[in-house]
């Protein structure tokens, strides 16, 4: 299909959004809008994955800190009596 290889010729703004000013016809704008929607959906999925991974890492670090505290109590010499 002719006219669909224009994707790489679009201008991208610093925010990652496409600039539609140089496009001709509604079909070109439709494809760029669709690509922009896919990009936004993908970014949202990455945000969800990153947030989930961060929360899991926090939980694991917290669990490890508790386990290390328990281990230190086990191996610590008994406190001297006064």
C-alpha positions, 0 to 999 in steps of 0.5 A, spaced: 500 500 500 502 506 498 502 512 502 503 508 509 511 509 509 510 516 511 511 514 519 518 516 519 517 522 516 513 525 521 516 530 526 516 529 534 516 534 539 520 534 545 514 531 549 514 525 544 508 527 541 507 528 533 506 534 530 501 533 524 502 540 521 506 537 515 501 531 514 496 532 508 489 528 508 485 525 513 488 518 512 495 520 514 492 524 521 488 518 522 495 513 522 499 518 526 493 519 531 493 511 532 500 511 533 500 516 538 494 512 542 499 506 541 505 510 544 500 512 550 497 506 551 504 502 551 507 508 556 501 507 561 503 499 561 510 501 562 508 505 568 504 500 571 509 495 570 514 499 573 510 501 579 508 494 581 516 492 580 517 498 585 512 496 590 514 489 590 522 491 591 520 495 597 516 489 600 522 485 599 527 490 602 522 491 608 522 483 609 529 482 608 530 488 614 526 484 619 529 478 617 536 481 618 534 484 625 531 477 627 538 474 625 542 480 629 538 478 635 540 471 635 547 471 634 548 477 639 552 476 645 547 476 651 547 483 655 551 483 661 547 483 667 548 489 672 
